[in-house]
Amino acid sequence: MWNLILNDPVAWGSILGIGVVVSLCSYYAYLFIHNTSQNL
């Protein structure tokens, strides 16, 4: 099973896409929390 996933470029593309979305969401959440905590 893992052999098929590791050798499939489509699976790598979706994994990279999910990783990019999660990292962007966490980055913006960090910026939002950081900016709101400074204003208090």
ChimeraX attribute file (.defattr): number of C-alpha atoms within 10 A of each C-alpha:
attribute: neighborCount
match mode: 1-to-1
recipient: residues
	/A:1	5
	/A:2	7
	/A:3	7
	/A:4	9
	/A:5	11
	/A:6	11
	/A:7	10
	/A:8	11
	/A:9	11
	/A:10	11
	/A:11	13
	/A:12	13
	/A:13	11
	/A:14	11
	/A:15	11
	/A:16	12
	/A:17	12
	/A:18	12
	/A:19	12
	/A:20	12
	/A:21	11
	/A:22	11
	/A:23	12
	/A:24	12
	/A:25	12
	/A:26	12
	/A:27	12
	/A:28	11
	/A:29	12
	/A:30	12
	/A:31	12
	/A:32	11
	/A:33	11
	/A:34	11
	/A:35	11
	/A:36	10
	/A:37	9
	/A:38	7
	/A:39	6
	/A:40	5
